[in-house]
Amino acid sequence: MSDLHIGIMSGTSLDGADAVLVDWSSRRSIAFTTRPYSADLKSELLALSQSGQNEIERAGAVSIRLAEIYAESVRGVLDLANIRSDQVASIGCHGQTVRHRPEAGFTVQLQNPSLLAELTGITVVADFRSRDMAAGGQGAPLAPAFHDGVFRDKVARRSVVNIGGISNVTILIPGSPVSGFDCGPGNVLMDHWASIHLGKPFDEDGLWASSGTLSTDLLDLLLDEPFFTVAPPKSTGRELFNAEWLGQRLDGSTISPQDVQATLLELTARTIVSAVRAECPDCDEVIVCGGGARNQTLMRRLAALAATRVSVSDVHGIPSGQVEAVAFSWFAKNALSRQAMSLGSVTGSRHPIILGGIYPA
């Protein structure tokens, strides 16, 4: 079997689809590309994240559009690497989460893996989360299993923090099994606030947030959310941290928009560092990946609060914007080789499981 695998990730931020071609014989990324979502597709995905009219037909139509975008991403990395589709063993495709309800025993990632296999001629591995849920797990976060495989050190106590729409933390302590969980909002609330007040999808480098002043009163209201004190395993998404959640806490507020943004950035930083301190109090290094790693204001705040070394995953061999896509190439590779994942200490699943359903080319 070929050691070439493609990973595709489209996360809670809804900014687009990342695709990476990885040669696992040398453990290196060969090519990477991003396909941004159009404004109308992002709007429809946001709408489908809540209950609405005619959801089944709308979700079906969006799943086809996503498969076509994912196929474009695959062709993009193949062209960049000058690799033929028949040289690639698999595509690991996470799909687009529109509903994550671990308390009800289900999760929904929109995609059409059969169509993706047809369009690319490559075997697709998809639907990673539901197998974990079937075994009693939360279905997320899954990334800690991958972080354990690539970032663990024999001596150093490390925490890996992925800051996407939602932030999650992985704890890697020598001699102990991997653990991890969702911390709370990563970029999702900051991006929402920036889109309203700046007309932009995100606050680049956190410059707008840095122009504001922290509101301790608002921060206290935000931190009063019960999710933050729930013991792991735990996972979350837009079902909790959304515009309505923020609006309820801003109701009647006269705080300036930039001060709200500064406070939202502080919320993300504090909940991450609080999670790291609780699970790895003597942490030697915090490794940051995901879109939040590009927010220099956020990175500086994390470094100040963590009081330990804070680095980006780039210095450990994987660019911060590629980690999740690389992870799903790894999950796909393991699914094809029937390699079970032990995620009990992360998601709460009862036993090792093979993640992902296989859709042959």
Protein Blocks (a to p, Z undefined) as FASTA:
>chain_A
ZZbdcdddddfkonaccdddddfklopafbdcdddddfklmmmmmmmmpccehklmmmmm
mmmmmmmmmmmmmmmmmmmnopafklpfbdcdebjafbdcfknopacddddfklmmmmno
pacdehkllmmmmnopaoiafklmmmmmmmpcfkbccddddddfbccdddddehiacddd
dfbjcklmmmmmmmmmnopabdehhlmmmmpccdfklmmmmmmpmklmpccdddddfklm
cfklmmmmmgopabdfklmmmmmmmmmmmmmmmmmmmmmmmafbdcdedjklmmmklmmm
mmmmnopacddfklnopafklmmmmmmmmmmmmmmnopacdfklmnopabdcdedidddZ
Z
